[in-house]
Amino acid sequence: MPTEHTDAGTREIRWAEAMRAERRGDAVAYERLLKEVAVMLRRLIHSRLGRFGLRVDETEDVVQDILIGLHGKRHTWDDTRPIMPWLYTITRYKFIDTARRLRREAARHVNITMEEMAEIFAAPSEDADRTMRGIDRHLTDLPSSQRQVVQALGVDGATVRATAERLHTSEGSVRVLYHRALKRLMTKARRDDVP
């Protein structure tokens, strides 16, 4: 029965050869390499995010970011040296960047539900036109990306997934933009309430 050490040795040889093949123009070998690396990264990143108390739903975004980094840095690998240390170095730096970003976002995170958002934008039935004008005025104070997300989620009632697809971004980015916009709107509402 093969040991983990043997598997790692086999993987090292196979992946190094795939990278050399990519340099010779073999796109199929390179695609197979990226798929195998992605499988390994998904397990690794998911467990690391969980261990550090970060959002595991960011796993796929982190994996894609690492794969893009690997692709962009593939010319830096010295094919006379092992590939795994090179791969882990890029993975480590990308993970550290992501962890920092997620911690910054968590510090600015506003925990508000969709129901609370609906209540914020709820229009009294007797003066719906005036309330909608007020909402439009507040939305124009937001940066364009935040305005689009709030319009889609809070006003139009779209789902996070549909909004992400429409704006050609990730669901995580939609959530971040949404929470930043809510924080900004709530800060403005507090200022407006002060006599």
TABEL-V147305 format. One record per residue. PHI is phi in radians with two decimals (999 if undefined). OMEGA is omega in radians with two decimals (999 if undefined). D_LAST is the distance of its C-alpha to the last C-alpha in whole Angstrom. Layout:
phi: (PHI/PHI)
omega: (OMEGA/OMEGA)
d_last: (D_LAST/D_LAST)
This chain:
phi: (999/-1.21/-1.59/-1.08/-1.10/-1.13/-1.05/-1.13/-1.14/-1.13/-1.09/-0.98/-1.13/-1.12/-1.24/-1.11/-1.14/-1.12/-1.17/-1.11/-1.12/-1.05/-1.18/-1.59/1.69/-1.50/-1.20/-1.16/-1.09/-1.18/-1.10/-1.10/-1.04/-1.07/-1.14/-1.17/-1.10/-1.06/-1.07/-1.11/-1.13/-1.02/-1.14/-1.11/-1.19/-1.00/-1.21/-1.18/-1.05/-1.10/-1.11/-1.61/1.24/-1.77/-1.24/-1.24/-1.24/-1.54/-0.90/-1.12/-1.08/-1.15/-1.04/-1.10/-1.09/-1.15/-1.08/-1.12/-1.08/-1.08/-1.08/-1.21/-1.84/-1.03/-1.22/-1.48/-1.31/-1.49/-1.25/-1.65/-2.01/-1.09/-1.48/-1.07/-1.06/-1.11/-1.08/-1.17/-1.13/-1.12/-1.05/-1.06/-1.13/-1.15/-1.14/-1.07/-1.03/-1.13/-1.04/-1.09/-1.08/-1.13/-1.19/-1.09/-1.12/-1.12/-1.16/-1.70/-1.14/-1.84/-1.56/-2.36/-1.49/-1.11/-1.13/-1.12/-1.12/-1.09/-1.15/-1.04/-1.65/-1.09/-1.76/-1.07/-1.10/-1.34/-2.48/-1.08/-1.09/-1.12/-1.13/-1.09/-1.11/-1.12/-1.10/-1.01/-1.11/-1.17/-1.14/-1.19/-1.35/-1.50/-1.02/-0.91/-1.13/-1.18/-1.06/-1.08/-1.19/-1.13/-1.03/-1.18/-1.39/-1.48/-1.78/-1.43/1.38/-1.24/-1.44/-1.07/-1.08/-1.11/-1.14/-1.07/-1.12/-1.13/-1.63/0.97/-2.51/-1.51/-1.11/-1.07/-1.14/-1.07/-1.09/-1.10/-1.06/-1.07/-1.18/-1.11/-1.13/-1.09/-1.05/-1.12/-1.13/-1.17/-1.08/-1.13/-1.11/-1.11/-1.13/-1.16/-1.34/-1.31/-1.22)
omega: (-3.08/3.11/3.11/3.13/3.11/3.11/3.14/3.11/3.10/3.13/3.12/-3.12/-3.10/-3.11/3.10/3.12/3.11/3.10/3.08/3.12/3.11/3.13/3.08/3.09/-3.12/-3.09/-3.12/3.12/-3.13/3.11/3.11/3.10/-3.12/3.11/3.12/3.11/-3.14/3.12/3.13/-3.10/-3.13/3.12/-3.08/-3.07/3.13/-3.11/3.13/3.11/3.11/-3.11/-3.13/3.10/3.14/-3.05/-3.14/3.10/3.08/-3.03/-3.05/3.09/3.13/3.14/-3.14/3.11/3.11/3.13/3.09/3.09/3.11/-3.13/-3.12/-3.10/-3.03/3.13/-3.10/-3.14/3.08/-3.03/3.01/-3.11/3.11/-3.11/-3.03/3.11/3.10/3.13/-3.12/3.11/3.12/3.12/-3.12/-3.12/3.11/3.12/3.12/3.10/-3.13/-3.14/3.11/-3.13/-3.12/3.10/3.09/-3.14/3.14/3.13/-3.13/-3.03/3.05/-3.10/-3.12/-3.09/3.08/3.13/3.11/3.11/3.12/3.12/3.11/-3.09/-3.11/-3.13/3.04/-3.03/-3.09/-3.10/-3.06/-3.12/-3.13/3.14/3.12/3.08/3.11/3.11/3.13/-3.14/3.13/3.14/-3.14/3.09/-3.11/2.97/-3.04/-3.08/3.12/-3.14/-3.14/-3.12/3.14/3.11/-3.10/-3.05/-2.99/-3.07/-3.09/3.12/3.13/3.07/3.10/-3.12/-3.13/3.13/3.13/3.13/-3.12/-3.10/3.12/3.12/-3.12/3.09/3.10/3.12/3.11/-3.14/3.14/3.13/3.14/-3.12/3.07/3.13/3.13/3.12/3.13/3.13/3.14/3.09/3.13/3.14/3.10/3.13/-3.13/-3.13/-3.12/-3.10/999)
d_last: (76/74/72/68/69/72/69/67/70/71/67/68/71/70/66/68/70/68/66/69/70/67/68/71/69/69/66/67/67/64/62/64/63/59/59/61/59/56/57/58/54/52/54/53/50/49/50/48/45/45/47/44/41/40/40/43/42/42/46/47/45/46/49/49/47/50/53/51/52/55/56/55/56/60/61/61/63/66/69/71/68/67/64/62/61/60/58/57/55/53/52/51/49/47/47/45/43/42/41/39/37/37/35/33/32/32/29/27/28/25/27/26/28/29/28/24/24/26/23/20/22/23/23/23/26/25/23/25/25/21/20/23/22/18/20/23/20/18/22/23/21/23/26/29/31/28/27/30/30/27/29/32/31/27/28/32/33/35/37/36/40/40/37/39/42/40/38/41/40/40/38/37/36/34/32/31/30/28/26/25/24/22/21/19/18/16/15/13/12/10/9/8/6/4/0)
